[in-house]
Amino acid sequence: MEITIHELAKLANISTRTLRYYDQIKLLPAKRNKHSRMRYYTERDIDLLQQICLYKQLNLPLKQIDGIINNPKFNVISALMQHLDLLQEQKDQLETVMETVKKTIAHRKGEITMSNQEKFVGLKEKMIADNEKKYGQEIRNRYGNKAVEESNKKVLEMSEAEYAGIQAVEKEFLEKILIAFAKKDVDSPEAKRAVTLHQQWISSFWGKYDPQAHINLAEMYTLDERFTAYYDSREKGLTQFLFEIIKKHVK
């Protein structure tokens, strides 16, 4: 089966401009008619485009998608099964959030009594779902499914006070690192405090703290555009600064 670029664009509900860009960066190279030089695509190209679109829904950058689908060991069935698992997790988490909202409405109306623990279940599920959507694939690739599931379980088991505590730690961490960054001083008290707070924050999810893993994580922030965007959206260069102070002060 062969289809034109316009037919594929219509099929996938994307623009021909997007397909031309994928062709340009070699993510999805088009075939060329040797007479007219018009682009066309095969059945295999259609399957690869489906994978690209699925990975984009998981917010993976194109460079990373390219590394996955163009890997000689890439297995479509395994990839689809992984997609299904992640989508099922997101579905379950979204249903929990929806149930929490429904209970909160009923609680506000005086129809039921809602415990404090119940009030925060949905929020913790949403935090996990947001992290999975933004960073799940990268974290799973680097640390494995078991480590991610244990971290998510730890979050769900947090008490109201523990959950509020990690939010407070993150808030103070961002305040301190922004002050340190403004000073451009990796040895400032604020820089050292920011490292300590970041250590406390990640330990809330990891359980057991590992200094080298902390440094590796900070380096990953600088290499993955989604993590970089999270910090650099506050101040350009903040991600690199965070890596530098962690590398210097973590023992």
N, C-alpha and C positions, 0 to 999 in steps of 0.2 A: 504494500500500500504506500502510495506517495501523495502528499498533499502540499499545496502552496503555502507560502508564508501567511497570506490573507486567510486561508482556510484554517490554519493552525491557530492564528490569533483569535479568530471567531470561536473556535472549538474551546480554547482555554480561557476565553474572556479576558485577554490581555491585548495590548497594542502591538502592532507590527514594529513600532519603534523599539519596544522592549525586546522583541525577538532579534531585531538587528543588533541591538546592544549585546545580547547574549552571544550572538554570532561573532561580534567584534572581539569580545574578551575570551572567546573559545570555551565558554561555559556550555553552549549548545550550538556547535558549528552547523551551519546549513550546508546542504548539498547544492551543487550548481549544475544547471542544465548546460551541457557543453555547447549548445547552439545559441540559446537565448541568454544564458548566464543568470537566469532567474533562480531565486532560492526555492528549494523544496525540501520536504522532510519525510522521513520514513517512519514506520511503526515504532521502531526503537527510539527515535527522537521524541515521539509522542509520549512514550513511557518515561523517558528521562525528564521531559518537561513537567509531567505530573509530579515526579519526585522533587524537582526544583520548587514547584508551587507549594508542595506539602512542607518542605523544609523552610520556605519563606514564612509560612504560617506559624512556624516555631521561632520566627525572628532570627534565624541564622543569617549571617552576612554571606554575600555571594561568594567571596573567596573561600569560605569554609565549605559551602555547598559544593563548590567546584572540587575541592579536595576529597569530598565524600563520594560524589557520583562518578568521578573520573578516576577513582582508585581501582586498580585492576582486581582487587578483592571485593569490590562492591557487589552486594547481593540484594536484588530487588525485593525478594520475599522477606528476608531478614529486616530490611529497611521498613517495609510496610508493617511488619509485626511490631517493630519498635514504635512506629508512628501510632499504631492502634493502642499500644500500652500507654503512651503519653497522653493521647486524646482521652482515653478512659479515665486516667488520673485527673485530668483537667475537668472532665464531666462530673466526676464524683465530688471534686472540690467545689465546683460551681453549685452543685445541688445542695451541698452543705451550707454554703453562703446564703442561697435562696431560702433554705429552711430556717436559718437564723433570722433573716429579715422578716419572714412570715411570723415567727414566734415573737419577735420584737414588736411587731404591729399589734399582735393579739395581747401581748403584755401591756402595751401602752393603752389599749382599750379596756384593760381590766378583766380580760377574758381568761387569762392564765397568769400564773406566777413563774417568772423566769429567773433562774439562779444566775449569780454573777459569772460562774464558770461558763454557762450556756451563752451568755452575751458575747464572750470572746472567742468561742469556737469558730464562728464564721470569719472573724477578723484574722485569726491565725491561718485558717484554710485559704483565705484570700491572699495573704502574704506568701504562702507556699505556692499558690497558683501563679501569682505574679512572677515569682522567682523562677518557677519552672518555665514559664512562657519566655522570659527574657534570657535566662542563662542555663536552663536545665540541660540542654543537649551538650553544651560545652563542659559543664561540671561533671555530667555523667561520663563523658568521654575521658576526662582527665582522672576522675577519682572513683568511677565505677558506680553502678546502681545501688549496691549495698550501702555505701557511704552516704549517698544522697537520701535513701529511704530512712536510714538511722537518724540523719539530721532532721528530716521532716517529722519523724516520730517524736523526736525530742521537743520540737516546737509545739506539736499538738498536746504534749503532756505538760506543758508549762502552765503554772498557775497564773491567775490574773496579775499578781504582784510581779512574778518573774517576767511575764510578757511586757508589762509596763516598764520594768527595769531595763530590758534590752533596748527598748525604744528610747529611754532616757540616756543610755550609754551612747547610742548612735547619734542622738541629738548633740550631746556634749562633744563627741568626737568631731563632728562636722564643724562645730564652732571653733574648736582648738586648731584644727588643721587649716582652716581659713585664715586664722590670725597668724599662724606660723608661715603660711604661704605668702601672706602680705609682707611679712618681714624678710622673706627669702632666706631664712636662717634655719638650717636643718638641726642646729644644736640649741635652738631656743627652748625654754621650758614648755611652751605650747606644743612644739614638735614632739618632744619626748612624751608629753601627756597624751598627745594624739595617738602615738604608737601603743601606749599602754591601754588606752580605751579601745583601739581597734583590736588588740589582742583579747580584751575582755569580751568584745562583741562577737568575734568569730568563735571564741570558746563556748559561747552560749549555744552555738549550733554544732560544733565539733564534739564537745564533751572533753576529749583529751587534747591538750594543746601541744603542737609540734612546731618549734621555732623555724626549722627549715621549710616546713609546709607553709608557714606564714609568709616567708620571703618568696616562696614560689608562687603563692597566691597573688601577692602584690605585683610580681613580675607579669603574671597572667593578665592583671588589670591593664597593663600597658600594651599588651599584645592583642587583646580582644576589643574591638571597637565599641561593643555594647557596654562593657565595663568602663572603658575610657570615657564614653559619652556621659555615663552617670556622674562621674566626678568632674570632668571638664565642662559640663554644662553649668557648673558653679563658677569655676575659674579655669581658663584654658591653661593647661600644663599642670593642673592639680594632681592628675593621676600619676604622672612621672615623679612629682614631688613626694607623693605618698610612698611610692616604691623606694625612693632614695632614703627617706627617713626610717622606713621599716628595715631596709638593708643595713643601715648604719646602727640602729639602736636595738634591734632584736638580738638577743644572745642565746 
